[in-house]
Amino acid sequence: MDHCSDGTVIHELIIHKTGEMAVKRLTRSKEKMWAGVLAGIGVYLDVDPTIVRVVYAFLTVLTVGFPGLLAYIIMWIIIPKE
């Protein structure tokens, strides 16, 4: 997301094939390995979900696993399904 000079957030807009505009939302992806959290983040950031998964796994291993696992479970609960 971009920020204006006064700190407000400019939401990214998507123009559908019908010409309607919609705000881009973070959702869990249907193309999932477990809960679709990391794939959903990849889709939202327009990055290959595999890259997001590898980076997340690397960071989780560096933090001895527990914080990364806990963060994943929390995201699984709060991020809505697609």
C-alpha positions in Angstrom: 0.0 0.0 0.0 1.1 3.5 -0.7 1.0 6.3 1.8 0.2 10.0 1.2 2.4 12.7 2.6 0.0 13.1 5.5 0.4 9.4 6.4 -3.0 8.2 5.2 -3.1 4.9 3.3 -4.0 4.7 -0.3 -5.8 1.4 -0.9 -4.9 -0.6 -4.0 -7.8 -0.9 -6.4 -8.5 -3.7 -8.8 -10.4 -3.1 -12.0 -12.5 -6.2 -12.8 -13.3 -7.3 -16.4 -16.7 -5.7 -15.9 -15.1 -2.3 -15.3 -16.0 -2.3 -11.6 -13.4 -1.3 -9.1 -12.8 -3.1 -5.8 -10.4 -2.8 -2.9 -7.7 -5.5 -2.9 -8.3 -7.7 0.2 -6.1 -10.2 2.1 -7.7 -13.6 2.1 -6.6 -17.2 2.5 -6.1 -18.8 -0.9 -7.9 -21.8 -2.1 -4.6 -23.0 -3.6 -3.3 -24.1 -0.2 -0.8 -26.4 1.3 -2.3 -26.2 4.9 -4.6 -23.3 5.5 -3.9 -21.1 2.6 -2.4 -18.3 4.7 1.0 -17.9 3.0 -0.5 -18.4 -0.5 -3.0 -15.7 0.3 -0.2 -13.4 1.4 1.6 -14.2 -1.8 -1.4 -13.4 -3.9 -2.0 -10.1 -2.0 1.6 -9.0 -2.5 1.7 -10.3 -6.1 4.6 -12.6 -5.3 4.9 -16.3 -6.0 3.4 -18.2 -3.0 6.4 -20.6 -3.0 8.7 -17.7 -2.3 6.5 -16.5 0.6 6.5 -20.1 2.0 10.3 -20.5 1.8 11.0 -17.1 3.4 8.5 -17.8 6.2 9.9 -21.3 6.8 13.4 -19.8 6.9 12.4 -17.1 9.4 10.5 -19.6 11.5 13.6 -21.9 11.8 15.7 -18.8 12.7 13.3 -18.0 15.6 13.3 -21.7 16.8 9.9 -22.3 15.4 7.4 -21.3 18.1 6.8 -17.7 17.2 6.4 -18.5 13.5 4.0 -21.3 14.3 2.0 -19.2 16.7 1.9 -16.3 14.1 0.7 -18.8 11.4 -2.1 -20.1 13.7 -3.2 -16.5 14.5 -3.3 -15.5 10.8 -5.2 -18.7 10.1 -7.9 -17.6 12.6 -8.1 -13.9 11.6 -7.6 -13.9 7.8 -10.9 -14.7 6.0 -11.3 -17.4 3.4 -11.3 -16.4 -0.3 
